[in-house]
Amino acid sequence: MGSHGWALRGTGSWAPGTAGHGQPFPLAAGPGPLAGAAGSTAGPRRGCRPAAAGVRCGGDRGRLPTCSGQGCARPCWRNATCWAARLSRRRSCQASSSPGHRTCSACCGHRSTPSWSCRVGPAIPVLQRHGLRVLPRDPYSFTPLLEDRSPPRSLLLGHDTAQTQRQIAQFSRKDAEAYPKYEAFMGGLVSALDPLLDAVPVDTAALGRGSLLQRLRALQALQPLLQAGLALGRQLPRYYEVLTAPISKILDQWFESEPLKATLATDAVIGAMASPHTPGSGYVLLHHVMGELQGRRGAWGYVAGGMGALSQAIARAAAAQGAHIFAEKAVCHVLLGRDGRAQGIALQDGTEVRSKLVLSNASPQITFLELTPQEQLPKDFVQRIRQVDTCSPVTKINVAVDRLPSFLAAPNAHDGQPLPHHQCSIHLNCEGTHLLHQAFTEVTHGHPSSRPMIELCIPSALDPGLAPRGCHVVSLFTQYTPSVLAGGRHWDEQARNAYADTVFDCIEAYAPGFKASVIGRDILTPPDLERIFGLPGGNIFHGAMSLDQLYFARPVPSYSGYRSPVPGLYLCGSGAHPGGGVMGAAGRNAARVALEDFRRL
């Protein structure tokens, strides 16, 4: 790739020579005569899920990892592997065919950028002992403007309240005064809803069936929901509006300056086929500010070494507790006994891994429509899984450059060293929310946005080891792009490159010289994200984060508690409650449910 002789590596860095492969996604199984046994038949089986789409963690062919999961990321491969060790101690099995992340993505969670906001505070010290190192970002958001003035203005947001207010005051003193109040208001909603993410959704069906003991257990699950309502108190009507209204309406109530509103609105539409004017877009914003890092709510950071380093730390932590991890092993299907219970998994090479429990962090579509025998699933359940909205507007572009972008609104230093804004999520084409809506409108007609929403990250600004000296890795999370182009045309190399050229032209307007700095690029449209990483529709969350697909209804009503129609088979990825993001909540919740069931076997 260019004269440097370096290639993008799957862990989010550069590697010498030709493009290398990312680390494979692990398949973890517990030790013991059942879980560890490998009764195999000769040759691969038909209908197996391909390894490239089913079991990889990093991208292959030199790609940076794509997240699930903001996602980062984004598929949540963490959600299963984090808890493999606990399950392995009990001779259970975790079958995973989920692809790679953001991870923040998410993979990505989340979203397909190398930055992340994390909720698994207690797990961080454990992972740090196994090599995880997180580089916090402060400031965290930078929005340069295109203006008929020299130099153009920009908006820099960080954790220093006074400095952030000074930045906002460039556009509106009223907004600068309102911003801390807005942050406190949203923080109150986050604090109230946050416990729901770590709780199993209420099984409404169980409230009216089963024994008295089973009904009492179901009632206990209402406690987090009731506590959330009490915490919201008299503000409940206003908070209800945040969850259900278009984010543009909420932001208009607080602010008057368009650059600030557009910057905040990006978190409401990121990874979503939605406009700031779409009802319910407020929750998506809330989902992205729920995280915390090193005790600071809403903080973001880069994983040192790239997002692949996070998966490796999780793998080492699991292995230290006795988990067995099998790399480059594509899952073929779930093994079922005569009684219809899950009994393990069959791999593509014919190996059978026997177990009493199977957890899948693949998408609901892959888990139930490809890996599970259809005759064992209720027809109405299969129909609902097929109807899950997985539409995604995201095209991810990974770029290698030989110098830092120099923005008109914030020119580079003479020595070429990174400045504070280079560590941020850099928002382009965000002068106003009308631009975001215009970009969305174009995609509804099958056309890629002519002025797309662009979130540009440069992880090597904080982690220089990702690239050769003076060079950098740039991650572009862009939208909106359709899965199928107007007229039923499919994406080909010409269409991919034409869209990437549009994106690069936009960046060039903000940072002249960017196109000349590009050494190589990798373009991943929605169909590419599905084909390579197993993301249904290219959706980094395994399904839209709309109110009709959350909590009780994720992935479908009556099956939001991680159990599936197949006894012993559990869903623990981004397609389960609470959705995508680098947090491990779905895996933690699913592990608790599985362990509870295991004790009764």
Disulfide bonds with the S-S distance in Angstrom:
Cys48-Cys332 2.30
Cys67-Cys72 2.21
Cys67-Cys104 2.29
Cys72-Cys104 1.56
